[in-house]
Each structure stands twice: as C-alpha cells, then as structure tokens.
Amino acid sequence: MRIKGLFWVLTALLLVILAVLTYFVFHADNTLLFYVVEACVCLTLIYLVVFYSHIIQPLHIIGNGMDLLKEQDFSSRLSRVGQPEADRIVDIFNKMMEQLKNERLQLCEQNHFLNLLINASPMGVVILTLDREIQLLNPAAQKMFGGINQPDLAGKYLSDIDSPLALELSRISMDESRTVRLSDANIYKCTHSSFIDRGFRRSFYLIEVLTQEVFKAEKKAYEKVIRMIAHEVNNTTAGITSTLDTLEAAFCEMQDTEDVCEVLRVAIERCYSMSRFITNFADVVRIPEPQMERLSLNRVVSSCKRFMETICADRNIQIIMELDTISPVVRLDSALFEQVLVNIIKNAAESIGRDGQIYIRTFHDPICLEIADTGKGIDKETEAKLFSPFFSSKPNGQGIGLMFIREVLQKHTCSFSLRTYADGFTRFRILFELKQN
C-alpha cells in the first residue's frame, strides 16, 4: 500500500512539473522546445502506465491475495493481469487456494464423519482436555455414567463424578486396558489412550460393554454344570433314599433298633436336603420367559410390602413407603417381579439384622424403583462380585438370590445397581427402559 501511495504521489508531482514546463515553453515561442517537452510528457505518461501495469497492479493483486488468506476465504480467486511474471504468481496463488479449499473441505467432512461415528458408536467415548477435565462424552458413555447430561459433566474431573465407572476410569493408567466389573452387574473393557491435537497429547477413554457376552458364556457354563450335577445327584439320591426307606422299615419292625432307625432317618433327610439344594440351582436355569402386562408400579410395590411386613416386624424393621404421586406404569411379569422384590427386601432385612428402616421409593421421570436400607453396607471389594454366579457374602449363602434377581431384571430389560453410598444407605436401584411406555 505504501508503494501504491508513493506511485500516485510521484505521478501527480511529475504531471505538475510537466504542466509547468509546458506553460513556460508555450509562452517562450520556441516551437522545437515545445515539441520536445510534449514528447517528454507523452513518454512520461507511457512510462507511468507501464510502471503501473508491471509493478503497481501486481502488487495490488498480491495485496488482495493476502487479504483473502487473512480472511480464510479459500473459494475466491485472483484475476490474471497480462504480465507474465505477475500471472505466474497469480496462477501459483490460485492453485494454492484451490488446494487449501479441498483440504479444508476434506477436513470438515472427516470431522463430520468422525462426530457421527462417535455419537452412533455403541462404545463409550470420553475425551479429556489438556487439564484432564471432561470435554466430550458420546451418548453411549452418558448412558454408562447413569444418564447424566453432558453439560453437567463438562469441565469436571472423572474422580468428581458420582459414578462407579468414572471412578474406575480415573484409576486406569495411560496406554492400559482393564476389564471392570461393577455393582450394577455390568462388565466393561476400558482403554486409556491418547491422540495428538495441535502438537499436544490429549487423553481419551474407550469403554466397551462386555456384559451380555460374559453373561452368555457364564450362563452356558453353569447351565451345563448344574444340569449334569442335578442329574447325577437326583438319580443317586433317589436310589439311596429308596434303599434307606426299605432298611428303615425293616429295622423298625425289630426290637432295640431305635438308634439305627434314627440314623437312617437322618440319612434319608440329608439325601432329601441335598436334592432340594441342587434343585434350587436348577430352578435358576429354568426361569420362564416373563409374561408382560402393563401394571402400576406403585400397586405392585404396595402388594409386596404387605407380604414382607410380617417378616420385618419380627426384627423391628420398618418398611417406609415413599411412592411418587404419579404412579409409573410399566410392562412386567407381576409374579417374577414380586419375587425379585421379595429377594431384595429379604436381603436388606438380613443386612440390617434388627432395628432399622427399609425405604421403598418410586419415581416417574425417569421410571425408577429404589429400595434403600440402613444396614451394615457393602464394601467396595464385595460390590464388584455381587452379581457373579454363586457368589454370596453370607456364611451359608448359595448365591442364588442375586443370580435370580439378575436374570429376571435382564429379561425385563431393566438396568440396576446395588451399592452403599456416602450417606450410609445401601440402595438397590432399578431403572426401567423408556420404551416400556
């Protein structure tokens, strides 16, 4: 711009000088000198035109190109000026702008595709900032974190989120993969990795749900084992009890054989106990498919509460109902679901022992059932094992109750969790799918 301004100043100055010379020559009556001055004027004008077309106009074009680059307007092009050197620069500039335009378009398309892929992925994706704060969660990760909205999580650290999965993620080192089993019976494969963003290394997590695959493998394994054991035990005990019954009948007809008869009766009862024991395991495998019907959740809960009140009253345990005024309507099998509630309340009462409270709450948005107790609580090590096959924290437990609960709730497409919170309450939460409505 300075060169262009200087050019116009010099042009004006030369024209003024030539005009003054022409005036004096014209009044000097010297024809030859007049023609010489006029020739100089013409040559000067020609020189100025050539100078403008060869120097000023190319510089003007280059200045326009710089403005386009500054504004990142890659769709505009420069016009040729008819000067070979300048046109060569214009052609190179236009080619560069075309390449920049194509690269920007390609980058935008790739970013758009990547965003669609992340949002549609069944794997959870969590991207952190350079300060290790949460920047982005895709819908799958939000669901794994308990349905928390992304704006509520942006700018927070993983360790600050009230979610067992988030806490487990914060413990995974860089470039490490770990399989995590949580108190909601879900199993995740979590990978902590990084990518380069504008020269800086940023962290992200990939969360893959392994729950169904693991459950199918577990169920297939323990179904086969249970069927084999049940077949062998029942066949064996049937023959033994038949023989023992015959011996008992024979010894009872004899005199002074009361001790022998008593031993035989104990042996027979133990055989029946063993048969019932293995039958309980076989019943878990043979859970029927639920017969769904639309029912009021408050009514189902109230019916179960009346059934369990007697058991809890003997231990001085209060069952306190805090039901939503808008009763949620859900699709469930009342017989199977009531048995689930009985098992949950029974476990809560056993955790309390004596003198405590069990709170039963329902919510309509989202549709949720919560059973909270004031028992001794569950430690972190036990939480991860709760819904594992045949695991029990009770000294004489068989681990059947929680297996039954898990199987039935999965058949109802419910998500659930069982853990002890900081306020001391142990909560069993059942979240119903929205599509049930």
C-alpha distance (Angstrom), angle and dihedral (degrees) to the residues before:
residue distance angle dihedral
M1 . . .
R2 3.79 . .
I3 3.84 91.3 .
K4 3.79 90.5 48.6
G5 3.81 91.7 50.4
L6 3.79 91.7 46.4
F7 3.81 90.0 50.9
W8 3.79 92.3 55.5
V9 3.80 91.6 46.4
L10 3.83 91.8 51.8
T11 3.78 91.3 45.2
A12 3.77 92.0 53.2
L13 3.82 91.4 45.8
L14 3.84 92.8 50.8
L15 3.78 92.1 47.6
V16 3.81 90.5 51.1
I17 3.85 91.5 49.2
L18 3.82 92.0 47.9
A19 3.77 91.3 47.1
V20 3.83 91.0 52.5
L21 3.82 91.9 47.5
T22 3.78 91.1 48.6
Y23 3.78 90.6 51.8
F24 3.81 93.8 52.0
V25 3.82 93.9 42.9
F26 3.82 91.3 49.3
H27 3.82 90.8 55.2
A28 3.84 93.0 43.5
D29 3.85 91.8 70.6
N30 3.82 90.9 -133.3
T31 3.80 106.6 136.4
L32 3.82 96.3 -173.8
L33 3.79 93.0 50.9
F34 3.79 88.7 47.5
Y35 3.79 92.5 56.2
V36 3.79 91.2 46.0
V37 3.78 91.5 53.6
E38 3.81 91.3 46.5
A39 3.82 89.7 51.4
C40 3.79 89.6 51.0
V41 3.77 89.7 50.8
C42 3.81 91.6 52.1
L43 3.81 92.9 46.0
T44 3.79 90.3 48.7
L45 3.79 91.5 51.7
I46 3.79 91.1 47.7
Y47 3.80 90.1 48.8
L48 3.79 91.4 50.0
V49 3.81 91.4 50.7
V50 3.80 92.0 48.7
F51 3.81 91.1 44.6
Y52 3.80 90.5 51.0
S53 3.78 94.9 47.5
H54 3.81 94.3 45.1
I55 3.80 101.4 37.4
I56 3.78 114.5 12.1
Q57 3.81 99.8 40.6
P58 3.85 94.3 48.8
L59 3.80 89.1 47.9
H60 3.80 89.2 49.8
I61 3.81 90.5 50.7
I62 3.82 90.9 48.7
G63 3.81 89.4 49.6
N64 3.81 90.2 53.5
G65 3.80 89.0 50.0
M66 3.79 90.8 52.9
D67 3.81 89.4 51.8
L68 3.81 90.3 51.8
L69 3.81 90.8 51.3
K70 3.79 91.1 47.4
E71 3.81 90.9 52.1
Q72 3.84 90.6 41.9
D73 3.78 90.2 -126.8
F74 3.79 98.5 156.9
S75 3.81 95.0 165.5
S76 3.85 96.5 68.8
R77 3.81 123.5 83.6
L78 3.82 135.9 -156.1
S79 3.82 121.5 -117.4
R80 3.80 122.9 -123.5
V81 3.82 115.1 -108.5
G82 3.82 99.7 -157.3
Q83 3.81 93.9 -110.3
P84 3.85 112.3 116.1
E85 3.80 98.7 -140.2
A86 3.78 93.3 42.8
D87 3.83 92.5 44.1
R88 3.80 89.1 52.3
I89 3.81 89.6 55.8
V90 3.83 89.9 46.0
D91 3.84 91.7 51.5
I92 3.81 92.0 49.4
F93 3.80 90.8 46.8
N94 3.82 93.0 49.4
K95 3.81 90.6 48.3
M96 3.81 90.0 50.7
M97 3.82 91.0 49.2
E98 3.81 90.7 50.5
Q99 3.79 90.7 51.1
L100 3.81 91.7 47.5
K101 3.79 89.9 49.5
N102 3.81 92.3 51.2
E103 3.80 92.3 46.3
R104 3.81 91.8 49.1
L105 3.82 90.6 48.4
Q106 3.79 91.1 48.2
L107 3.80 91.5 47.8
C108 3.81 91.9 49.5
E109 3.81 91.1 49.1
Q110 3.79 91.5 48.5
N111 3.81 91.6 48.5
H112 3.79 90.9 48.1
F113 3.80 91.6 48.9
L114 3.82 90.8 46.6
N115 3.82 91.3 51.2
L116 3.80 91.2 49.4
L117 3.80 90.3 47.8
I118 3.82 93.2 49.2
N119 3.82 93.3 47.0
A120 3.82 93.5 46.5
S121 3.80 95.8 42.4
P122 3.82 117.0 112.8
M123 3.80 86.1 -146.8
G124 3.77 117.2 87.6
V125 3.81 114.8 -115.9
V126 3.81 122.5 -164.1
I127 3.82 119.0 -178.9
L128 3.80 120.7 -167.2
T129 3.79 131.7 -157.4
L130 3.80 123.5 -120.7
D131 3.82 86.8 -91.0
R132 3.86 89.0 55.5
E133 3.79 91.9 -110.6
I134 3.79 120.1 138.7
Q135 3.80 112.9 -93.0
L136 3.80 103.4 163.5
L137 3.80 139.4 14.0
N138 3.77 122.7 178.6
P139 3.85 119.8 -137.8
A140 3.82 92.2 -97.3
A141 3.82 91.6 55.9
Q142 3.81 91.3 46.9
K143 3.80 89.7 54.9
M144 3.81 91.3 48.3
F145 3.81 89.1 51.8
G146 3.79 90.4 55.8
G147 3.79 101.2 -86.5
I148 3.81 95.1 -65.4
N149 3.83 111.9 163.4
Q150 3.79 117.1 -114.0
P151 3.85 95.6 -122.3
D152 3.80 87.8 58.9
L153 3.82 90.7 55.4
A154 3.81 102.0 39.6
G155 3.80 111.5 113.9
K156 3.81 94.6 15.3
Y157 3.78 128.8 116.8
L158 3.80 118.8 -118.6
S159 3.79 90.6 -118.7
D160 3.84 90.1 57.6
I161 3.83 94.4 60.2
D162 3.80 119.7 96.7
S163 3.78 93.7 -128.7
P164 3.83 128.5 107.3
L165 3.81 90.1 -143.7
A166 3.82 93.0 53.9
L167 3.80 89.9 50.1
E168 3.80 91.1 51.6
L169 3.81 91.2 48.9
S170 3.81 91.4 53.7
R171 3.82 88.6 57.9
I172 3.81 95.8 54.8
S173 3.80 114.9 100.3
M174 3.80 124.4 -134.1
D175 3.84 114.9 -75.3
E176 3.82 90.6 10.8
S177 3.81 128.5 127.8
R178 3.78 121.1 -158.1
T179 3.80 135.8 176.5
V180 3.81 110.4 -132.6
R181 3.80 126.4 -164.2
L182 3.81 114.3 -165.3
S183 3.78 137.3 -165.6
D184 3.82 90.8 -101.1
A185 3.83 88.5 67.9
N186 3.80 90.6 -111.2
I187 3.80 121.6 132.8
Y188 3.80 121.3 -153.3
K189 3.78 135.5 -175.0
C190 3.81 104.9 -144.1
T191 3.80 123.4 -165.7
H192 3.81 124.3 -170.6
S193 3.80 112.6 -158.4
S194 3.82 140.5 144.1
F195 3.80 143.6 -133.4
I196 3.80 134.9 -160.4
D197 3.79 115.7 -105.6
R198 3.84 116.0 -177.7
G199 3.77 90.8 -28.2
F200 3.82 96.5 -45.9
R201 3.80 128.7 104.9
R202 3.80 113.4 -121.7
S203 3.81 128.8 -173.3
F204 3.77 128.4 -126.2
Y205 3.80 136.3 171.2
L206 3.80 130.2 -140.7
I207 3.81 115.7 -156.8
E208 3.78 119.2 -166.1
V209 3.80 120.6 -171.1
L210 3.80 111.2 -131.5
T211 3.80 96.5 167.8
Q212 3.79 101.0 108.7
E213 3.80 95.0 41.1
V214 3.81 92.4 49.8
F215 3.81 92.9 43.6
K216 3.80 91.5 50.7
A217 3.79 91.4 50.0
E218 3.82 91.9 46.0
K219 3.78 93.0 46.8
K220 3.78 93.0 47.6
A221 3.81 89.9 51.1
Y222 3.79 98.9 46.2
E223 3.82 93.3 40.6
K224 3.79 89.5 58.4
V225 3.80 92.7 45.7
I226 3.81 94.1 46.0
R227 3.80 93.7 48.2
M228 3.79 91.6 49.3
I229 3.82 93.5 46.7
A230 3.83 93.0 43.6
H231 3.80 91.2 50.6
E232 3.79 94.1 49.2
V233 3.81 96.0 41.0
N234 3.80 95.9 46.3
N235 3.80 93.2 46.4
T236 3.78 91.6 47.0
T237 3.81 96.4 44.5
A238 3.81 90.8 46.5
G239 3.80 90.9 58.3
I240 3.81 93.4 42.0
T241 3.82 95.0 48.3
S242 3.81 90.6 47.6
T243 3.81 90.5 52.9
L244 3.82 92.6 43.9
D245 3.83 91.2 49.8
T246 3.80 89.5 53.6
L247 3.81 91.9 48.0
E248 3.81 92.0 46.8
A249 3.80 91.5 51.5
A250 3.79 90.6 49.1
F251 3.82 95.5 47.1
C252 3.79 93.1 44.9
E253 3.83 88.9 62.3
M254 3.80 90.2 57.2
Q255 3.75 126.2 78.5
D256 3.81 124.8 -109.7
T257 3.81 93.1 15.3
E258 3.80 99.2 112.9
D259 3.83 91.9 115.1
V260 3.79 91.8 52.4
C261 3.80 91.8 47.5
E262 3.80 90.7 50.2
V263 3.82 91.1 52.1
L264 3.80 90.4 48.8
R265 3.82 91.7 49.9
V266 3.83 90.5 51.0
A267 3.80 90.2 49.2
I268 3.80 91.3 49.3
E269 3.83 91.6 49.3
R270 3.82 90.7 49.5
C271 3.80 89.9 52.8
Y272 3.81 90.6 51.5
S273 3.84 89.9 47.2
M274 3.79 90.6 51.9
S275 3.79 90.4 49.9
R276 3.83 91.7 49.7
F277 3.82 89.7 46.6
I278 3.79 94.0 56.1
T279 3.82 91.6 40.2
N280 3.80 89.1 60.0
F281 3.80 89.3 58.3
A282 3.80 91.6 46.4
D283 3.82 90.4 52.2
V284 3.81 90.2 60.4
V285 3.80 89.1 58.1
R286 3.81 92.2 48.6
I287 3.82 99.1 53.4
P288 3.82 105.5 148.9
E289 3.79 123.3 -125.0
P290 3.83 109.5 -92.0
Q291 3.79 118.5 -103.4
M292 3.79 99.6 -138.6
E293 3.78 124.1 -145.7
R294 3.80 133.6 161.1
L295 3.80 109.3 -100.5
S296 3.78 138.9 165.3
L297 3.80 107.9 -102.2
N298 3.81 91.3 -150.9
R299 3.81 90.9 55.3
V300 3.82 93.4 49.2
V301 3.81 91.1 48.8
S302 3.82 93.3 47.2
S303 3.81 91.5 50.9
C304 3.80 91.7 51.9
K305 3.81 91.9 45.8
R306 3.82 91.7 58.7
F307 3.80 89.6 51.3
M308 3.82 93.6 52.3
E309 3.82 98.3 41.0
T310 3.80 94.3 87.0
I311 3.81 93.7 53.3
C312 3.81 91.9 47.3
A313 3.80 94.0 44.3
D314 3.82 90.6 60.7
R315 3.83 87.6 60.8
N316 3.81 95.2 42.1
I317 3.81 90.4 -112.8
Q318 3.80 117.6 149.2
I319 3.80 121.7 -143.9
I320 3.80 106.8 -150.0
M321 3.80 118.2 -165.8
E322 3.82 119.3 -150.0
L323 3.78 101.9 172.8
D324 3.79 125.0 175.8
T325 3.81 113.6 -104.7
I326 3.81 87.2 -130.7
S327 3.78 102.3 61.5
P328 3.84 109.8 -139.7
V329 3.79 115.0 -126.9
V330 3.80 113.6 -142.9
R331 3.78 138.9 171.8
L332 3.80 111.6 -116.7
D333 3.78 146.8 131.9
S334 3.80 103.0 -101.4
A335 3.83 95.6 -155.3
L336 3.80 95.2 50.3
F337 3.80 94.5 39.7
E338 3.81 93.4 49.3
Q339 3.81 88.5 52.7
V340 3.83 88.1 53.0
L341 3.82 90.4 52.4
V342 3.80 91.3 47.9
N343 3.81 90.5 53.5
I344 3.82 92.9 47.2
I345 3.81 94.2 48.1
K346 3.82 90.9 44.1
N347 3.82 90.8 53.2
A348 3.81 90.4 47.6
A349 3.81 91.3 51.3
E350 3.81 91.5 48.8
S351 3.81 90.0 49.9
I352 3.82 90.5 52.8
G353 3.79 95.1 44.6
R354 3.78 96.8 -170.9
D355 3.81 137.7 -6.5
G356 3.78 108.7 21.0
Q357 3.76 146.6 105.4
I358 3.78 135.7 -101.6
Y359 3.81 115.7 -160.2
I360 3.80 120.0 -157.2
R361 3.81 114.1 -165.6
T362 3.79 133.9 176.5
F363 3.82 128.5 -163.6
H364 3.79 129.0 -168.8
D365 3.84 101.0 -159.8
P366 2.95 101.1 73.0
I367 3.79 99.1 7.6
C368 3.77 104.1 -114.4
L369 3.80 139.8 156.3
E370 3.80 119.7 -155.0
I371 3.80 128.1 -171.5
A372 3.81 112.1 -171.3
D373 3.79 127.3 -178.4
T374 3.80 137.8 -173.9
G375 3.79 93.9 -132.7
K376 3.78 129.6 132.4
G377 3.82 92.3 -78.8
I378 3.79 134.9 -133.5
D379 3.79 123.3 -81.4
K380 3.82 121.0 -132.0
E381 3.80 94.0 -108.4
T382 3.81 91.9 55.1
E383 3.82 94.6 44.6
A384 3.79 93.4 69.0
K385 3.83 92.4 51.6
L386 3.81 99.3 44.6
F387 3.79 98.7 103.3
S388 3.79 97.1 33.9
P389 3.82 113.3 121.8
F390 3.83 112.9 -82.2
F391 3.81 93.9 -7.1
S392 3.80 115.8 144.1
S393 3.79 132.6 169.3
K394 3.83 90.1 -155.4
P395 3.81 118.1 96.4
N396 3.83 92.8 -125.4
G397 3.80 98.3 24.7
Q398 3.78 122.9 131.3
G399 3.82 97.1 -157.8
I400 3.81 91.1 -123.8
G401 3.82 99.0 119.7
L402 3.80 97.6 62.5
M403 3.81 90.9 40.5
F404 3.80 88.9 55.6
I405 3.82 91.3 47.2
R406 3.80 91.3 49.5
E407 3.80 94.3 49.3
V408 3.82 95.0 47.2
L409 3.82 95.5 45.5
Q410 3.79 90.8 48.7
K411 3.79 89.7 51.8
H412 3.83 86.2 53.7
T413 3.87 90.1 50.0
C414 3.80 90.0 -122.2
S415 3.78 124.8 149.3
F416 3.79 116.2 -141.2
S417 3.78 144.7 174.7
L418 3.78 138.0 -167.1
R419 3.80 121.1 -162.6
T420 3.78 144.2 126.9
Y421 3.80 116.2 -104.9
A422 3.78 131.7 -148.6
D423 3.83 91.7 -98.6
G424 3.81 89.6 63.9
F425 3.81 97.1 -108.0
T426 3.78 120.9 125.3
R427 3.80 108.6 -143.0
F428 3.78 130.3 -164.0
R429 3.79 105.6 -163.2
I430 3.81 124.4 -168.6
L431 3.80 116.7 -168.5
F432 3.80 117.4 -165.3
E433 3.78 120.9 -145.1
L434 3.82 114.7 -104.9
K435 3.79 90.8 -130.1
Q436 3.80 88.8 69.1
N437 3.77 87.7 80.3
